[in-house]
Amino acid sequence: SAEQKQFQKDPDRYLPAFSGNDLVIAKENGETTRGKREYGIKYADRIYLFATEESLQRFAHAPALYVTLNGDGPINRDAKVAVNSDG
């Protein structure tokens, strides 16, 4: 299928950014905390996972504070933030 070919072309693109860890907690507390799918968000064509709703909301309101140019997605100030509502 077309989706499978797209995935095979760049499988890393579909992995959560920051190894699936909560970027907000990492930046603010210096702790590594595993994110959860129910607190997922898409930003600049990457998926970010967060441990809590609070972390997700903090990121959603100011993603450029947390996303860097070191491989956690390019900063795209025009990118739309989409909150996962699947729960």
N, C-alpha and C positions, 0 to 999 in steps of 0.2 A: 504494500500500500504506500501511498505518498507520505503518510505520517511516519511510517517505519523508515523509509528512505531518509526523511528529514532528520529523524532521531539518529540513525546510523552515521549520518554526515557529521554531526557534532553532539555526541551524547553528553559531554560535560555541561553543555548549555542547560540541560534539564536537571542537573544536580542543584540542590539548594546552595545559595551563596553562604560563605563563611562556615562551610561544612555542616550546615544545618543548625549552628549554634545561634543563640540570641545575641545579636550585635549590640543592642542597647545595654544589656547587662554587662557585656564584655567591656564596652567603652566606659560606662559609668561606675562600675564596681570592680573591674579587673578580674571578673570571674568567668569561667567557661560553663555555660548552662545550655543544655540541649533544648532546641526549639521544638514546638509541636505543630503538626499539620493544621490543627484547628485555629492556630494563630499565624497563618501564612498570609503573605502579601506579595504581590508582584510589583516590582519597581525596576525600570530600565531593562526590561526583558530578562530579569532574574527573579527567582523565588527566594524570599527571605522568611525564615521561621523564627518565632518568638516563644518564649516560655509562658508568657502571660498576656492577657488582653492589654494591660497597662503598657508593657513594652511595645506591643504592636501599635498602639495609639500614639505613643511618643515618636516612634519611627514614622508613622503616617503623617504626622504634623510637621516633621522636619527631617526627611530622609537624608538630605545632604550633610547633616551633622554626623551621620553614622557611616555613610558609604564613602569609600576612599578610592583612590586610583591603584591600589595594591592588589587588584585581582578580585575585589568584591563588587565589581561592576563599575563601569565608568560613571562619573557623576553626570547626570543628564537633568538639568534643572527644569526642562520642559516635559519630562516623563510624567505619565499619569500613574497614580498609585491606585491599585485595585485591591480592596480588602476581600479576602476569601470569605464568602458567606455560607459555604457548604456545611461548616460546623463539623 
